[in-house]
Amino acid sequence: MAVGNATCYAMDMNGDRRMFVIRRDDRLVGGVMAGLARYADVNPNILRAGYLVVTVFFPVPGIAAYGILFYFLPKERGLFE
Protein backbone atom coordinates (compact mmCIF):
# COMPACT_ATOMS: atom_id res chain seq x y z
CA MET A 1 0.00 0.00 0.00
CA ALA A 2 1.40 3.37 -0.96
CA VAL A 3 1.65 6.12 1.60
CA GLY A 4 -1.05 8.77 1.27
CA ASN A 5 -3.71 6.58 -0.33
CA ALA A 6 -5.98 6.46 2.71
CA THR A 7 -9.45 7.73 1.99
CA CYS A 8 -11.98 8.94 4.48
CA TYR A 9 -15.31 10.26 3.23
CA ALA A 10 -18.33 11.98 4.74
CA MET A 11 -21.52 13.27 3.21
CA ASP A 12 -22.55 16.90 3.64
CA MET A 13 -26.09 18.27 3.81
CA ASN A 14 -26.37 18.41 0.00
CA GLY A 15 -25.37 14.77 -0.39
CA ASP A 16 -21.96 15.69 -1.77
CA ARG A 17 -19.02 13.58 -0.71
CA ARG A 18 -16.32 15.25 1.39
CA MET A 19 -12.87 13.73 1.73
CA PHE A 20 -10.46 14.15 4.64
CA VAL A 21 -7.38 15.58 2.92
CA ILE A 22 -4.58 17.92 3.90
CA ARG A 23 -5.64 21.40 2.80
CA ARG A 24 -3.28 23.70 0.92
CA ASP A 25 -5.31 26.89 0.92
CA ASP A 26 -6.14 27.28 4.62
CA ARG A 27 -3.10 25.90 6.38
CA LEU A 28 -0.89 27.38 9.06
CA VAL A 29 1.62 24.54 9.49
CA GLY A 30 0.82 21.40 7.53
CA GLY A 31 -2.88 21.67 6.74
CA VAL A 32 -4.01 18.78 8.95
CA MET A 33 -6.32 20.84 11.18
CA ALA A 34 -7.77 22.69 8.17
CA GLY A 35 -8.50 19.37 6.46
CA LEU A 36 -10.07 17.94 9.61
CA ALA A 37 -12.14 21.10 10.07
CA ARG A 38 -13.46 20.95 6.52
CA TYR A 39 -14.25 17.26 6.91
CA ALA A 40 -16.08 17.87 10.21
CA ASP A 41 -17.62 21.15 8.97
CA VAL A 42 -16.30 23.27 11.85
CA ASN A 43 -14.14 26.37 12.11
CA PRO A 44 -10.46 25.40 11.75
CA ASN A 45 -9.43 27.89 14.43
CA ILE A 46 -11.50 26.01 17.01
CA LEU A 47 -9.66 22.79 16.17
CA ARG A 48 -6.31 24.57 16.21
CA ALA A 49 -7.01 26.02 19.66
CA GLY A 50 -8.13 22.62 20.97
CA TYR A 51 -5.06 20.96 19.50
CA LEU A 52 -2.83 23.59 21.10
CA VAL A 53 -4.37 23.04 24.54
CA VAL A 54 -4.04 19.26 24.27
CA THR A 55 -0.45 19.51 23.01
CA VAL A 56 0.55 21.82 25.88
CA PHE A 57 -0.53 19.21 28.42
CA PHE A 58 0.43 16.10 26.39
CA PRO A 59 3.18 17.21 23.98
CA VAL A 60 4.47 13.86 22.74
CA PRO A 61 1.11 12.29 21.76
CA GLY A 62 -0.10 15.57 20.25
CA ILE A 63 2.94 16.08 18.06
CA ALA A 64 3.08 12.38 17.15
CA ALA A 65 -0.59 12.35 16.11
CA TYR A 66 -0.11 15.45 13.95
CA GLY A 67 2.98 13.96 12.32
CA ILE A 68 1.25 10.65 11.60
CA LEU A 69 -1.77 12.39 10.09
CA PHE A 70 0.45 14.67 8.01
CA TYR A 71 2.43 11.72 6.68
CA PHE A 72 -0.43 9.34 5.89
CA LEU A 73 -3.31 11.57 4.77
CA PRO A 74 -3.61 12.39 1.08
CA LYS A 75 -2.75 15.91 0.01
CA GLU A 76 -5.37 18.06 -1.66
CA ARG A 77 -4.76 18.35 -5.38
CA GLY A 78 -4.14 21.86 -6.63
CA LEU A 79 -4.82 23.49 -9.96
CA PHE A 80 -1.22 23.23 -11.15
CA GLU A 81 -0.50 19.56 -10.41
N, C-alpha and C positions, 0 to 999 in steps of 0.2 A: 504494500500500500504506500503510495506516495504521500509525502508530507504536504498538508494543506488541502487535502481532498475531502475533509470532513464536511458534511452538509447538515445544517440544522434549519428547519423551516417552521414558519408559523403563518397563520392566516390572519389578515387584518379584517376590519369591519366590511370592506368592499369585496371580500373573498379573494383578494390578491395574495399571492404567496410572498412572504418576506423571508430573507435568508440572513442568518447570523454570519456576517463577514466583517473584516477589519475595514473601517471607513478611512478614506483618504481625505475627504473634504472637511470633516469636523473633528480632527484629531489634535490632541495636545502633545501626547508622547508617541504612542504607537497606534492608536485608533481602536483599541479593544473596548474601552468604555463607551465610545461613540457607537460602535457596532452593536454592543449589548443594549444600549439605550434605544437605538432604532428598532432592534428586534423586539424589545419589551414595550416599545411605544411610551417611553418616559423621557424626561429631560436629562441629557447626558451630564449636566452639572450636578444633579442630585446623585447619580451613580458615582461620579468622581469624588464628591464630598464623602459619601459613604465608604468608598474604597480607601480614601485617605485616612479616615478615622480608624478603620479596621487595620490598615497597615501600620499606623502609629503604635497600636497596642500589640499587634502580631506581625512584625515586619517580615520574618522569613516566609510564612505561608502566603502572605499577601503578595510579595514580590515574586515568589515561585509560581503562584497561580496566574499572575499577569504574564510572566514569561512563557509559561506553558500555553496559555491561550494565544499569545502573540505568535508563537512558533507554529502551532497546529491549525489555527483557523485560516480559512481561505481569505485572500486579500480581495478587496473590491476592485473590479476591473474598471479602468479609466477609459477616457475617450481616445487616448493616444497609445494604447497597447496593441 
